Amino acid sequence: QDQFRESGGGSAQAGGSLRLSCAASEPLSSYYFVSWFRQSPGKEPEGIAATSVRGGGTSYAASVMGRFTVSQDNAQRTVYLEMNRLKPEDSAMYYCAAGFPSDENRFRPKSYTYWGKGTQVTVSS
């Protein structure tokens, strides 16, 4: 049983939408943050969306702000990433991660303990 499992990736056209899901095997309240990262070939992982599980606050990287929305369903133990107005540069492997970072380090990959295996997103023009 995977502790975190992403789904919902696939192909989309520029301007389209996708909704990613991250299903956890334990209650979301077990963690301080559950966040989304993405990584393209040859590039370092980029933190794009973070949710403070108990506090309810969300934050976004400038590259996705206004287009992506992160949300959580505690009963379903699932965190979502709604991706709208997709661009080709959004193409990447998307990962969800959970852990106990400080607020300042919420977009730092090494601050996270648990990771899913990723789901691929490809956006064509």
Order of alpha helices (4+ residues) and beta strands (2+ residues): beta-beta-beta-beta-beta-beta-beta-beta-beta-beta-beta
